[in-house]
Amino acid sequence: MNGLRWTPQQAKTSIQWLGWAVLGLCCLFLFGAALHSHSKPVAGKDYMIQGIDLSHHQGEVDWQRVAQQPIHFVYLKATEGGDFQDRRFQQNWHAAREQGLLVGAYHFYRICREGQIQAANFIRTVPKKADALPPVMDLEFDGNCQNSYTKEQLLKEIKTMYDALYAHYGKAPLFYVSTRFYELILKGEFKDVPLWIREYKGQPQLSDQRSWLMWQYTDRGRIAGIQTGVDRNAFYGNAADWRAFLKTHGFSDTAIDVNLQHVIPKTATP
């Protein structure tokens, strides 16, 4: 059989083209790998803005040591239901603020109690401060509280407390939620309320693709100055987003600049 014969120059040219083709394929592969890597869920600790939340369960806290670390926000449990106040709230509130930390308070919502009664408990306990973070309502199912409300009634009671806190503090409250509570109760409701989601298995993914503002990614964080494990949280955004959030809630540029001194550049951003 007669075969195709190449001259030496043709062979050299073909090899060069083959080399360029292989190089191009390698570049495409690396580019695709980079895109895939960037699209992977970011670990909570890799977000630029970090925070903690705690209660009396963490015991005595050395706030001076805590303030020396890259912690940008602190939320303290203040109240629960209609009559419970965390026994360490006042001490933690004043001590953390004295160290220059940005502090807010949260209320553990009892799904079997009236919203107005719970709002009154929170308002009696938590000082109204212009330089405090917005209040948070912790919404989750509670095994110690027998709910007798329908879903519609429960949503109405939640709104009653939300409206009362907003009116008193002048700052729109946030909802802290478990994924399960959101899917069964809040999905499609309160669409303008920022969400703080508890999810320890990976980035929060809600079925309706609703975005989240903060993410509690572990309850076993270790922070110098706190003797026990503590909840660690991430804010969804970079320094500019955090600044915008704080400005919305009345913080001065000076306070924000001091807070952002704790920012450590991260290799991953949302």
WOSUL-V655079 format. One record per backbone hydrogen bond with DSSP energy under -1.0 kcal/mol. CO is the residue of the C=O (numbers start at 0). NH is the residue of the N-H. If there is no record, write none. Layout:
CO_NH, CO_NH
This chain:
6_10, 7_11, 8_12, 9_13, 10_14, 11_15, 12_16, 13_17, 14_18, 15_19, 16_20, 17_21, 18_22, 19_23, 20_24, 21_25, 22_26, 23_27, 24_28, 25_29, 26_30, 27_31, 28_32, 29_33, 30_34, 31_35, 32_36, 33_37, 34_38, 42_45, 43_46, 48_234, 49_71, 50_232, 51_74, 53_76, 54_57, 55_58, 60_62, 61_65, 62_66, 65_68, 68_70, 72_51, 73_103, 74_53, 75_105, 77_85, 78_107, 79_83, 83_79, 85_88, 87_91, 88_92, 89_93, 90_94, 91_95, 92_96, 93_97, 95_100, 96_99, 101_73, 102_132, 103_75, 104_135, 105_77, 105_78, 106_137, 107_80, 109_112, 113_117, 114_118, 115_119, 116_120, 117_121, 118_122, 119_123, 120_124, 121_125, 128_131, 134_173, 135_106, 136_175, 137_108, 141_144, 149_153, 150_154, 151_155, 152_156, 153_157, 154_158, 155_159, 156_160, 157_161, 158_162, 159_163, 160_164, 161_165, 162_166, 163_167, 164_168, 165_169, 173_136, 174_195, 175_138, 176_197, 177_181, 178_182, 179_183, 180_184, 180_185, 181_186, 185_188, 189_192, 193_174, 194_212, 194_213, 195_176, 196_215, 205_208, 212_235, 213_196, 214_233, 215_198, 217_231, 220_229, 222_225, 224_61, 229_220, 230_52, 231_216, 231_217, 232_50, 233_214, 234_236, 237_241, 238_242, 239_243, 240_244, 241_245, 242_246, 243_247, 244_248, 245_250, 246_249, 251_255, 252_256, 253_257, 254_258, 255_259, 257_260, 258_261, 259_262
